């Protein structure tokens, strides 16, 4: 589960109390019950560990099948990518916390690698879909959206280019509101919103690249 917090992309982890990997941080999860579907199981385990009233986006990420990924025996794991907007501020138990994806603690099993795969999936989809709706607030200025994209992509983003690209693709649209100027002065800014709150492919061949990237 990813959320942009304080201009950083973070992931929700809980600290294991039991072996194996006691004391290490792990992704929320658990075993599949009899006659239970994967998506239902993921939602059940997440709800049992943390109360998040609304997940903005959920998709199946990948299945891990390394025979030695769990020292207890052969365990296959299907991972999901979940995104929540910054408006969601769930109450977390003492053993659960948000961690920056670029500064993870020591993780259990292969969960660090799974987080890396989820981060890469998210970064790719930010380029060719409207998935930013699941990370941004319901209404935002372009500078706020730039900070959200920069946090998720892991590199600086031009506000002007971001506005031009997303407006041209019909991903965002202006509202009738304007933001209040900061106490230091400045012009009020137009407030925008995402045109859709479900995943849409906007340009399958697009890619956001760092400013100095080649190719």
Secondary structure by P-SEA (a helix, b strand, c coil): cccccccbbbbbbbbbcccccccccccccccccccccaaaaaaaaaaaccccccccbbbbcccccccccccccbbbbbbbbbbbcccccccccccbbbbccccccccccaaaaaaaaaaaaaaaaaaccccccccccccccaaaaaaaaaaaacbbbbaaaaaaaaaaacccccccccccccccccbbbbbbbbcccccccccccbbbbcccccc
